[in-house]
Amino acid sequence: MNSGEFRKLECTFCFRDEREIFGCCRFLVCLVAPGGMMLTRLKANSEGKLAKQICKVVLDHFEKQYSRELGDAWSTTRDILTSPSCWQYAVLFNRFNYPFELEKDLHLKGYHTLVQGSLPYCPESVKCYLSRTPDRMPSERHQMGILKKYYLLNAASLLPVLALELRDGEKVLDLCAAPGGKSVALLQCAYPGYLHCNESDSLRSRWLRQTLESFIPQPVVNVIKVSELDGREMGDAQPETFDKVLVDAPCSNDRSWLFSSDSQKAACRISQRRKLPLLQIELLRSAVKALRPGGLLVYSTCTLSKAENQDVISEILNSYSNIMPVDIKGMAQTCSQDFTFAHTGQECGLLVIPDKGKAWGPMYVAKLKKLCTV
């Protein structure tokens, strides 16, 4: 696959973030509300969005694949994915402009924290409040020079960030960073010595820069670099440079695809879908090169597809003797009251599937470690 094909394919399958999934704008206090004045403002707009038609071409394709891969769980997951009125939203608080009054209000309304257990890789700065209801707050507008106070997101998208276990002073790479939600979330967890946010598409890169500008103050921005490199070239450009690497890969975004307005484009996406695992593997190979020995790599997608999830990770594990799986079953056990996890057959991989009262995901997360060689 050449560079031109990569950019075309990435644009086709670039929906990999909750702002794109929900068609809305997103330190980490993360909240989803049971109700309240702020949450009702969008009701009229939401009703318009909920009227979108399901794309039968995509649904039929998913029906065949996911009924086989998920078994009985697919029926409930399908019902949630095809019912936007059931979708839930989380709110990520920005520690650089912390909304104390909003936090008090949300506590009074009965919000609960996401990570209530003893998750070892959840910093105190990460606070996540959820409810079982689908209401959501309005997105904040971008204003030059004024930091936003919160970010709307799918709560499952925090899991790759937490799995990375970012520490102060570390060098970290967000290989496929646009539109920037996970980069913002990483900066809520720790103060890295260097954060490299890469996005190959120029339009999406501008979106990434605006997101960072909206949430991150100038002193912290000074440790961030934004680039537009083909992600597959990063490993050669910066070999063994980073302590942590996040690959939130371009994928077939199940939520978005189900509401494709153009059936011909949807059919084209499906026909090209088989090319995605190759792209994802190439991005991971580049990430492995960029990762220093002893470093951690987290791979994530927002699709249920086994070919883009478990199969991609299996290919990487089978290709490298110095890349080892990292057991993250403990994360699923700690977060099970708020997320439903499907069986992946991998200790290093988790798959969040939308469920009744837990309408988060899809989100696949896998964690790998690069061994030190003698």
Salt bridges, closest charged atoms under 4 A:
GLU10 OE2 - ARG16 NH1 3.90
ASP17 OD2 - ARG26 NH2 1.98
GLU18 OE2 - ARG26 NH1 1.81
GLU20 OE2 - ARG204 NH1 2.62
ASP60 OD2 - LYS56 NZ 2.70
GLU63 OE2 - ARG78 NH1 2.92
ASP79 OD1 - ARG78 NE 3.69
GLU101 OE2 - LYS104 NZ 3.52
GLU103 OE2 - HIS107 NE2 3.97
ASP105 OD1 - LYS109 NZ 2.58
GLU165 OE1 - ARG167 NH2 3.41
GLU165 OE2 - LYS367 NZ 2.24
GLU170 OE1 - LYS244 NZ 2.90
GLU199 OE1 - ARG16 NH2 2.63
GLU199 OE2 - ARG204 NE 3.56
GLU213 OE2 - HIS142 NE2 3.23
ASP230 OD2 - ARG232 NH2 2.77
ASP236 OD1 - LYS289 NZ 3.19
GLU240 OE2 - LYS370 NZ 3.67
ASP243 OD1 - ARG292 NE 2.41
ASP248 OD2 - LYS182 NZ 3.26
ASP254 OD1 - ARG273 NH2 3.84
GLU282 OE1 - ARG232 NH1 3.14
GLU308 OE2 - ARG273 NE 3.40
ASP311 OD1 - LYS306 NZ 2.68
GLU315 OE2 - ARG285 NH2 3.37
ASP327 OD2 - LYS329 NZ 2.49
ASP338 OD1 - HIS112 NE2 2.85
ASP338 OD1 - ARG132 NH1 3.56
GLU347 OE2 - LYS329 NZ 3.62
